[in-house]
Amino acid sequence: MNILNLLEWTADRREGRIETKRSTSYNGVDLSTKQMRKMSTLSAGQLLEMAKFVIPPLQYSKHKGQAGRVAVIGGCKEYTGAPYFAAISALKAGADLSHVFCTEAASPVIKSYSPELIVHPVLDWTNSVEEILQWLPRFHSIIVGPGLGREEKILKSTSAVIEEAKQRKLPIVIDADGLFLVTQNPDIIKGYDNVVLTPNVAEFGRLYKKIFNKDADSEEPVESLKQLCCELGHVTIVHKGLHDIISDGDKVLTYSNPGSPRRCGGQGDLLSGSMGLFAAWAKFAQDRSTNEGSPTYKFGMQAAYLACALTRECSRRAFELNGRSMTTTDMISQIHPSFEHMFT
């Protein structure tokens, strides 16, 4: 399933404005009035309001770790870039500490990318679950899937980690091969509303078919997304594409500001890494506001929307500077200016 033509966006870069025009068609089929009513795109002011609610202020009185400790579960011999991109993106977005739990072969490679990440070469050890679980109480969120691979033993260990994270009510972001794991066993996250799934078009289609034993309805894309969220117990899902569509089964947000036409690998890892941090921050904010009434959107929706906004702005800026030569490394260098521009 590919979500197209939900919103058409034209960027006036010289004036620094984004102009919007609504479209009511999807692949030539009119979207229902019901669908259009249930979709929302936040204005720049509403985005800033959400950011101010979620993002903790920098304070001299805080100590290391209070602004977020995140962990990436992933990284194997073949895939070392993905866990690095996810972990460094969380760190550059503002996490105090960023860990990677990977296989032994991947560890020295990931360590060589950056001395700022804490790398644990335990994912393929016989006692990997015990090794990871002794660290789990220290984390505020985990990101599962970047570079994980599909080796059965590692997927089994990852499932055990997810189960323990659920017991601790940790926010979990699941991407890439983590989505393969969920598609094989949807019950692992069913009913856990502290999880955010980030499927692309193909991944969404496979998961939908696994749950409903049929293809998603291309004429009712938003309804298909909401159905899947509800059937999985109101988890948050970010359907990535030309327009990022986010839902928890009740509400729907869409983020469509243009990023770039460059489709280099690793952009989804920047998204999942920053989303893991935003999920931790949004959970902090939600817990603080318990006595002040509930926010408009659950913390998973907030984290997803802010991460989509940040990733697209990083992509836009990096492409303006590098054009066809743009890579995810160029995007990471744009995290700070994008963050300052959108969220402060």
C-alpha positions in Angstrom: 0.0 0.0 0.0 1.3 3.4 -0.9 -0.3 6.6 0.6 -0.2 9.3 -2.1 -2.0 12.5 -2.7 -3.4 12.9 0.8 -1.9 16.3 1.1 0.0 18.3 -1.6 2.6 20.6 -0.2 4.5 23.4 -1.9 7.5 24.9 -0.2 8.3 28.6 -0.7 11.9 28.3 0.5 12.9 31.9 -0.3 10.3 33.2 2.2 10.8 30.3 4.6 7.1 29.4 4.5 5.2 26.2 3.7 2.0 26.6 1.8 -0.6 23.8 2.0 -3.4 22.7 -0.3 -5.6 19.8 0.6 -6.2 17.0 -1.9 -9.2 14.6 -1.5 -7.9 11.8 -3.7 -5.8 8.7 -3.3 -4.6 7.1 -6.5 -7.5 8.7 -8.3 -10.1 7.6 -5.7 -11.9 10.2 -3.6 -11.1 9.9 0.1 -14.3 9.7 2.2 -15.4 12.7 4.2 -15.0 10.5 7.3 -11.3 9.9 6.5 -10.7 13.6 5.9 -12.3 14.6 9.2 -10.1 12.2 11.1 -6.8 13.5 9.7 -5.0 16.4 11.3 -1.8 18.3 10.3 -0.5 20.6 13.0 0.3 24.2 12.2 3.8 25.5 12.9 2.5 27.0 16.1 0.9 23.7 17.2 4.1 21.8 16.4 6.0 24.3 18.6 3.5 23.9 21.4 3.9 20.1 21.3 7.6 20.4 21.3 7.6 22.7 24.3 5.4 20.2 26.1 7.6 17.2 25.3 11.2 18.5 25.1 12.8 19.1 28.5 14.7 22.4 29.0 18.5 22.3 29.4 19.3 23.1 33.0 22.7 23.5 34.8 21.2 21.7 37.8 20.6 18.4 36.0 23.1 15.5 36.1 24.1 13.0 33.4 21.3 10.7 32.4 18.4 12.8 33.4 17.8 14.0 29.8 17.5 10.5 28.5 19.2 7.2 28.4 18.3 5.1 25.3 19.3 1.7 23.9 19.4 0.4 20.4 18.9 -3.4 20.0 20.5 -4.3 16.7 23.7 -4.6 14.7 25.1 -7.7 13.1 28.1 -8.6 10.9 26.3 -7.4 7.7 24.6 -4.3 9.1 26.6 -2.0 11.3 25.5 1.4 9.9 21.9 1.2 10.9 22.4 0.8 14.7 25.0 3.5 14.6 22.7 6.0 12.8 19.9 5.3 15.2 22.0 5.6 18.3 24.0 8.7 17.2 20.8 10.4 16.1 19.3 9.9 19.6 22.5 11.3 21.1 22.7 14.3 18.8 19.0 15.1 19.3 19.7 15.4 23.1 20.0 12.1 24.8 22.6 12.0 27.5 23.6 8.4 27.0 23.1 6.1 24.0 23.8 2.4 24.0 24.0 -0.2 21.3 23.5 -3.9 21.9 24.9 -5.8 18.9 26.7 -9.0 17.9 30.3 -9.5 18.7 31.4 -9.1 15.0 29.6 -5.8 14.7 30.9 -4.3 17.9 34.4 -3.1 16.8 33.0 -1.6 13.6 30.4 0.4 15.5 32.9 1.4 18.1 35.1 2.8 15.4 32.4 5.0 14.1 32.1 7.0 17.3 33.6 6.9 20.8 30.4 8.6 22.1 28.3 5.4 21.9 28.4 2.7 24.6 28.6 -0.6 22.6 27.8 -4.0 24.1 28.9 -7.0 21.9 26.5 -9.4 23.5 23.6 -10.0 21.1 24.8 -13.3 19.9 26.1 -14.6 23.2 24.4 -17.7 24.8 23.5 -15.5 27.8 22.6 -12.4 25.8 19.2 -12.0 27.4 20.7 -11.9 30.9 23.4 -9.5 29.8 20.9 -7.1 28.3 18.4 -7.4 31.1 20.9 -6.3 33.7 21.2 -3.0 31.9 17.5 -2.5 31.1 16.5 -0.8 34.3 18.8 2.1 33.4 17.1 3.0 30.2 14.2 5.3 29.5 13.4 3.8 26.1 14.6 1.2 23.6 14.8 1.1 19.8 14.5 -2.4 18.4 15.5 -3.5 14.9 18.1 -1.3 13.2 20.6 -3.8 11.7 19.2 -6.6 13.8 19.2 -9.3 11.1 16.9 -12.3 11.0 19.0 -15.0 12.7 16.5 -17.1 14.7 18.6 -17.1 17.9 18.9 -13.4 18.0 15.2 -12.8 17.2 14.4 -15.1 20.1 16.6 -13.1 22.5 15.2 -9.9 21.2 11.6 -11.2 21.9 12.6 -11.9 25.5 14.0 -8.3 25.9 10.8 -6.9 24.5 8.8 -8.9 27.0 10.9 -7.5 29.9 10.7 -4.0 28.6 6.9 -4.3 28.5 6.9 -5.4 32.2 8.9 -2.2 33.0 6.5 -0.1 30.8 9.4 1.2 28.8 8.6 3.1 25.5 9.6 0.9 22.6 10.2 1.9 19.0 10.3 -1.0 16.5 11.8 -0.6 13.0 13.4 -2.6 10.3 14.0 -6.3 11.2 12.2 -5.6 14.5 9.1 -5.3 12.3 9.9 -8.6 10.7 9.9 -10.1 14.2 6.5 -8.4 15.0 5.0 -9.7 11.7 6.1 -13.3 12.6 4.6 -12.9 16.1 2.2 -9.9 16.5 1.2 -11.0 20.0 4.6 -9.8 21.2 3.4 -6.2 21.1 -0.4 -6.7 21.0 -2.1 -4.6 23.6 1.1 -2.7 24.6 0.3 0.9 23.9 3.8 2.1 24.8 5.1 0.9 21.5 5.6 2.7 18.2 5.9 0.8 14.9 7.5 2.5 11.9 6.7 0.4 8.8 7.3 1.5 5.3 4.9 0.6 2.5 6.0 -3.0 2.1 6.3 -3.6 5.9 2.9 -2.2 6.5 1.4 -4.4 3.8 3.0 -7.6 5.2 1.9 -6.8 8.8 -1.7 -6.0 7.7 -2.0 -9.2 5.8 -0.6 -11.2 8.7 -3.3 -9.7 11.0 -6.3 -9.7 8.7 -5.3 -12.4 6.1 -6.0 -10.0 3.3 -4.4 -7.0 1.6 -5.0 -3.5 3.0 -7.8 -1.6 1.2 -6.0 0.8 -1.2 -9.2 2.9 -1.4 -9.4 3.4 2.3 -5.7 3.8 3.4 -6.4 5.8 6.6 -9.1 3.3 7.7 -6.7 0.4 7.0 -4.1 2.1 9.2 -6.6 2.7 12.0 -7.9 -0.9 11.8 -4.4 -2.2 12.2 -3.7 0.0 15.2 -6.9 -1.0 16.9 -6.5 -4.7 16.2 -3.1 -4.6 17.8 -4.5 -3.0 20.9 -4.1 0.7 20.0 -0.4 0.7 19.4 1.0 3.7 17.5 2.0 3.2 13.9 3.9 5.5 11.7 3.1 4.6 8.1 6.2 6.1 6.3 5.9 7.3 2.8 5.5 10.5 0.7 3.3 11.6 3.6 4.0 10.1 7.1 0.6 9.0 8.5 0.5 8.4 12.3 -2.3 6.8 14.2 -3.1 5.1 17.5 -6.4 3.8 16.2 -8.3 6.8 17.5 -6.6 9.8 16.1 -4.7 10.4 12.9 -1.9 12.9 12.3 -0.1 13.4 9.0 3.2 15.1 8.4 3.9 16.1 4.8 6.5 18.9 4.8 8.9 18.0 2.0 12.1 16.4 2.9 14.2 15.6 -0.2 14.0 13.4 -3.3 17.2 11.6 -2.2 16.4 8.1 -0.9 19.8 7.0 0.5 19.9 4.3 3.2 19.8 5.2 6.8 17.2 7.9 6.9 14.8 5.6 8.7 17.4 4.9 11.3 17.6 8.7 12.1 13.8 8.6 12.4 13.7 5.6 14.8 16.7 6.9 16.9 15.3 10.3 17.4 11.8 8.8 17.9 13.2 6.7 20.7 14.4 9.7 22.5 11.2 11.7 21.9 9.2 8.8 23.2 11.2 8.9 26.5 10.8 12.7 26.8 7.1 12.5 25.9 6.6 9.8 28.6 8.4 12.1 31.1 6.0 14.9 30.1 2.9 12.8 30.3 3.8 11.5 33.7 4.4 15.1 34.9 1.1 16.3 33.6 -1.0 13.5 35.1 -2.7 16.0 37.5 -3.1 18.7 34.8 -5.3 16.8 32.4 -4.4 14.6 29.5 -2.6 16.1 26.4 -4.5 16.0 23.1 -2.3 13.2 21.8 -0.8 10.2 23.6 2.9 10.3 24.1 3.6 7.8 21.2 1.8 10.0 18.8 3.7 13.1 20.0 7.1 11.3 19.8 6.3 10.0 16.3 5.1 13.4 15.0 8.2 15.3 16.3 10.6 12.7 14.9 8.9 12.8 11.5 9.2 16.6 11.5 12.9 16.6 12.6 13.9 13.9 10.0 12.2 15.6 7.1 13.8 19.0 8.0 17.2 17.3 8.3 16.7 15.7 4.9 15.6 19.0 3.3 18.6 20.9 4.7 21.1 18.2 3.8 19.8 18.0 0.3 20.0 21.7 -0.2 23.7 21.5 0.7 24.7 18.3 -0.9 22.2 17.4 -3.6 22.6 14.0 -5.1 25.7 13.4 -2.9 23.6 13.6 0.3 23.9 10.7 2.7 22.5 10.1 6.2 25.7 11.4 7.7 25.0 14.8 6.1 21.5 14.6 7.7 22.9 13.9 11.1 25.0 17.1 10.9 21.7 19.0 10.4 20.0 17.7 13.5 21.1 20.7 15.6 20.0 23.5 13.1 16.8 21.6 12.3 16.0 21.2 16.0 16.7 24.9 16.8 14.6 26.0 13.8 11.5 23.9 14.5 11.4 23.4 18.2 12.7 26.5 19.9 
